[in-house]
Amino acid sequence: MREPRDPETTPPRAERPSPDFVPAVPETWKGRATNRVQWLLAAGGAACLALGVALAFGAAWTAGVTAVLMAVVGCVTVGLLVLFGTLAFVHVELIVDRHALEVRCGHMGLPRRRIPLDHVVGAEFDPRVTPRHWGGWGYRWRPEQGTAVVVRRGEGLVLTLGDGRSFTVTVDDAETAVRVIRHRLHLRRGPDPPPLRKGAG
């Protein structure tokens, strides 16, 4: 025969959350994604830029001004474009607050895009976002897919906007971002109206 348990010494059994339980949502959620491979590409751009500077100061300008000038301008231009195009997408940061979500790229936060939650219809989790689907890394646009900020392959967030377009961004812990955005959208739209009773109207 079992002895009765003492309620003062027996720990209470863990209670299961009800189906209507909603986990706590932070006031402001921040997430990011990083791609260290971009640093290798940035090094190539820096080397190209350095080559242009070396040509400008070390080339024999009397041998052919036009040829040397074109080489210098070409190396400097390509180097700057590669540097900006890679360093701007070394990482991306996503910030979600009560009014909007904002995407900031690179250490300078440029390019940047802010989307008010009033313009968002829905949010979905995509476990496999790849640069191949978007034609490469960076800020991408494809007519049949919409716009995306892709800095690495893997999980991401897909927004459906009010104009029917989509916006995709790669970010770590994208499932939490989706939960936060959906919760914000629910709060802004308010509770669902009660169903109409038969014969009403």
N, C-alpha and C positions, 0 to 999 in steps of 0.2 A: 504494500500500500504506500503510495507516494505521500510524502510529508507536504503540508500546505506551504506555499512560498510566502516568505515575509515580504510585503510590498515595500518596506523601507530599505531592504537590502538587495532586492532583485531589480536589476536595471530594466527599464521599460523597453518593450519591443519597438523596433524601428517602424515608424508609420510610413506607409506608402503614400506618395503624393497623389492627390486626386487628379482625374483626367483634365480638370480645368486649371491645374497648376501652371503658372507662367514663371519661368526663372527670372531672377532680377536682371534688368537691362541697365547698363551703365548710362550715365547722362551723356557722356561723349565716348565713343569707341574709336580706337586707333589701331590700324594694322598696316603691315608693310610686307614687301617682297623684295628680295635682293638677288642680283646676278653678278657674281664676281668675275665671270668670263669677260664681261664688258671692260674690265680693267686691262685685259690683254689687248683688246682692240684699241683702247685709249692709248696704250703705249705705242702702238703702230702709228696712230695719228700724231703723237708727240714726236716720233722719229721723223716723220714726213715734214713736220713743221720745222724741226731742227735742221733738216737737210736744206730746206728753202733758205733759212737764215744763213747757213754756212755758204751756200752758193752766192748769196747777196754780198757777203763780205770777203769771200775768198776767190771768186771767179775772176778770170781775166776779161773784164768788160770790153777791152779793146778788140778782143777776138771776134765778138759778135754780140752787139748790145741786144738786138731783138731776141736772139735765141736764149741768151742768159736771162733776160727779163721774163720771158715766157716760162722758163723753167722755175725761176724763183716764185713768180705769181702762182703757178700751178701747184708747186709743193706747199706753199703757205696756205692756199685756199683749201686744198684737199686735207691738209693737216688740221686746220681749224674746223672744217665740217665734220671730220671723223671724231675729233675731240668732243665737240658739242653733241654730236649724235650718240656717242657712247656714254659720256659722263652724265648726260641728262637722263639716261635710263639705266644707270647702275642699280638704282632702287626706286621704288614707288611707294608712296604713303597714302593711305586712305583714312579719312576722318569723317565720322558720321555723328551729327548732333541732332538736336530736336527739329532743326529747320532745313538742313541740307546735308549733302555729302560732298566732300571735296577730295580731289585727286591731285597730289603734288609729286612731281618727278624730279629726281636728282637732288643734289645738295642745295641747289638754289631754289628748288620748288617750281621749276619751269621745265616744260609747259605745265600749266595748271588748269583744271576744270572744276567748276562748282555747279552742282545740279540740285536745285531746290526739290524737296520731297513732294511738293505739290505737282511736280512734273513726272513723278515716278508712279507707274501703275503696278509693278511687281518686281520681285527679286528672286533669282534662282541661283542655286549652287551648281557649278560646273567643275567636276573633279579633274578634267583633262583639257586644259587650255594649252595649246602649243603654238610656237611661232610659225610653224609650217602652215597651220590653218589660216593665219593672218598675213602670210607673206613676209615674215621676219619680226624682229624685235622693234620696240618703240611704240610711237603713237600711230595706229594703223586705221585705215578705213577701207571697207569693201562694201559695194552696193547691196549685195545680198545678205550681209551679216551685220552691218552697222559699224560702230566705232569701237576701238579697243586700245588699252594701254597694256602692253605685254612686255615684261622684263625677264620672264623665265617660264619654263613649262611647268604645268601642275595645276593645282586648284585655283579657282577664280570665282568671281562674282559677275552675274549677268543681270543687268537691269533692263526692264521693259519700260520705255518712256511713253508719255501721253500721246506723242505724235506717231507711235507705232514703231519707232526705231529702237535699237538696242545699244547698250553700252557695256563693254566687258572690261574687267580689270583683274590682273593677277594679284592676289594678296593671300598671305598666310592666314590660316584659320578663317577661311571664307564662309564656312557654315555659320560661325558666330555672327559675321557681318550680315548675312542673310536674315538671321533671327532678329538682330537689332533693327534692321531696316523694316522688316515686316511688322514688328511691334510698333515702330514709329508710325507707319502707315495706318495701322489699326487705330492708334490713338487719335490721329488727325481726322480720320473719317468717322470716328465715333462708332458706337455699337450698332449692330444690324437692327433695322426696324422690325417690330413684331409682325408675324404673318397675319394676313387679312383673314377674318373669320368668314365662313361660308354665309352667303346672303348679305354680306356687308356691301354698302354702296348702293 
